[in-house]
Amino acid sequence: MTPCDGLKPKRHRHFEEDSLTKTETFSMKKTLAILSLLLTSALYSQTKLYVHPDADTYVQNTKTIAILPMKVQVKLRPKELKDFTPEQIIEMGKNEALDIQKGMHSWFLTRKKRKTLLVKVQNPTRTNALLKKNGIDIHSYDEYLPSELGKILGVETIITGTYETSKPMSNGAALGLAVLTGGLFATNTATMNMDFIHTSDDELVVNYLKKIRGSLGSDAQDLINILMRKVSRRVPYTK
């Protein structure tokens, strides 16, 4: 056997090793791509939208919508809860509800400015004042039908729903928690379940369920922009 022949097996082994490394790299890239796709699918699955088959007709018969304060539940960690009384937690939720109501109103006004909003939106100050004037707790109105609320508010559609969060956005609550936790929160999560209900027949026109995990922004307006992202064109009240 010549010296050259003795080198051939070594070259062959190096070739096999290089091929194996390339195969492993490709396999790893493929696995990461699949995981990325699955993660993306999981994130999108957190958004659900129902639109009534006759939504366009309902929108045509709507002049004004009113945004009611949502029912808010702030889910704090156990070591955060111990620093607040039950009354403070309830008050935190109410403040959060009002901030979200204002944020939603601003979101709609932006669409109106862009001429993509097909209806008028009532100022929350008027909405809340009319409810209070009629003896209705703005944070507890379940005993009233949407049609009854519509007559009181003078609107054809109301927006109501629930909101759960692990990070309050209202200034007072956020500041209090920041002091207690050193500005650190658990992984932020938020779930909004929002209904657009026509007040002529109490019919649900749109239901929008959105759950996000991660950054919620720095205030209620950031939160609304994140929650409503990519859905505005799918809600029949906007174009």
N, C-alpha and C positions, 0 to 999 in steps of 0.2 A: 504494500500500500504506500502510495506517495504521500509526501507532506501535504500536498494539496487535497488529497482524498481525506486525510485526517481532519481537515478543517470543515468539511462539508456538514457533518452532523451538528457542529456547533452553530453554523449558520442556520440550519434547519430549526434548531431549538429556539434561537432568537426570533426567527420568523413566527414560530408558533406562539411565543410569548407576546410578541407585538400584536398578533392577530387576536389573541385572547384579551389583551388590554383594550383594543378597539371595540371588541364585541361587548365587553363589560361596560365601557363608556357609553356605547349606543343604547345598551339595555337600561342603564341608569337614566339617560336622557329621556328615553321612552317612558320609563316609570314615572319620572318627575312630570312629564307632560300629561300623563293620565291622571296623576294626583291633582295637578293644577286644574284640569278639566272638571274633575269631580268636585273640587273645592268651589269652582265657579258655579257649577250647577247647584251646589248646596246653598250658596249665597242667594242665587236667583230664586230658589224655591221658598225663600223667606218672604217673598212678595206675592200677594194674592189680590186679584182685582175681579170684582163682580160688577157687571153693567147690565141693567135691565134691558130686555129686548126692545122695549119702546122708549129707551132713554132719550132719544132725539125728540120725541113728542113731548116728554116731560120737560125737557130743556126749553123747547119753544113756548111752553106754557109757564115758564118761570121768568119773572122780572127781577126779583131780588132774593138773595139767599142770606141767611143769618147763621153766624158761627156761635154755637153755644159753648160754654166752658166744658171741657172734657172731664171725665172722671179719672183722676190721676192717682196712681199708686206708686210711691217711692219705696223701692225695696233696698234698704240699706243692709250692710253687713252687720253681724251681731255686735261687734265692738264699736260700730258707729251708732247702732240703735240705743245702746246703754247711755249714751250722752244726750238723748232727747226723750222728752215725755211723750206719751201718746198724743196729747193735744198739739204738741209742736210738730209731730209727724203729719197730723191731719192738716195743720196750717201750711206746712211745707207743700203738701199736695195741692191745696187750694191756690197758693201762689204760683205753683207750676202751671196749673190749669189756666190761669189768667194770662200768664206769659205766652203759653202756646196759642191761646185764643188771639192774642195780639199778633203773634208771629204768623198765624194762618191768614189773618186779615191783611198784613203787609204782603204776604206771598200773592194773594189774589189781586191786590192793588198793583203789584208789579206786572201781573198779566194784563190788567186793565190798561196800564200805561203802554204796554206793548201791543195793545189792541188784539189780544188773544183771549180775552175773557168775554163770554157771550151773555153774561148777566151782571146785574149790579150786586154789590156786597154791602150789607148793613154794617155800620160802624159798631164795634163791640160795646162802646160806651152806651149807645142807644139800646142795644140788645139787652144788656144787663140792667139798665135803668127801667125799661119796660117790664122786665120780669119782676124786679123788686117792687115796682109800683103796683103790680097785681098780686103781691104777697107770695111770690114764688122764689124759693131759695135757688140762686143761680148755680149752686153746686149739687142740687138735689131736685130734679124735676121729672123723675121716672113715673110719677103718678099721673102725669099729663100726657095726653096723646099728642103726636106731632101736629095734628090738625088743630088742636086747641092752642098749642104754642104758636102756630102759624097765624092764627087770628089775632092773638095778643101782639105779636111782633109785626104783623102786616107783611109777611113774606110768603112766598110759594114753596120755598125749600129751606130746610134747616140742616146744619151739619152738626153732628154729635158723635160721641164715641168714647173710647177708653184709651188710656195711655199708661204704660208701665215703664219705669226706668230705674236704673241703679245709680244714676247720677243726676241729681236735680240741677236745673238750669236757672231757676229764679235766683236773683242776686243774693238775697238774704240766706237762703238755704245753701247755695254753693259756697258762699263765703264762710258760713259756719262750719261746713264740712271740711273746707280747705284748712281751716285753723286746727281742727281736731285731727286731721289725717296728714298734715304737712303737705297738703296739695296732692296727695296720692290717693287714687281710688282703685277699687277692684276693676276688672275688665268691664268696660262700659257696655251696657246693653239697653236697648229701648224697643218697645213694641207699641205700635199705634194701630188701633182698629177703628176706622172712621166710616161713618154712615152719612150719605146724602139722602134725605127722606123728603118726599113731596108731601106738602101739607093738605092737598085737596083730598087725598084718599089714604094717607099714611103708608104709601108704597115706598119700599126701599129701591132707590134708583141706582145708587152706587155704593158698594162696600169695598173699602181699601184696607188691606191688612199688610203691614210692613214691619219686619223685625230686622234690626241691625245690631251688629256687634263690633265694637271697636271705637273709633273716634266719633263722638257725638257733637263735635264743635265746641264753641265757647259760650254760646248763648242760645236762647230759644229760636232766634231767627236762623242761625246756623243749623240747628236741629231740624227745623221745618224744611229747609232747603235740601238737607240730606234725605229726609224721609220722603219728600215729594219728587226727588230726582227721578227722571226717566218715566214718570207716570203722567205728567201734566197733559201731554197730548192724547193720552188714553182716557182721560176724564172728559165726558161729553160737555161739561160746562166751559171747557177751554178748547181752543183750536190750534 
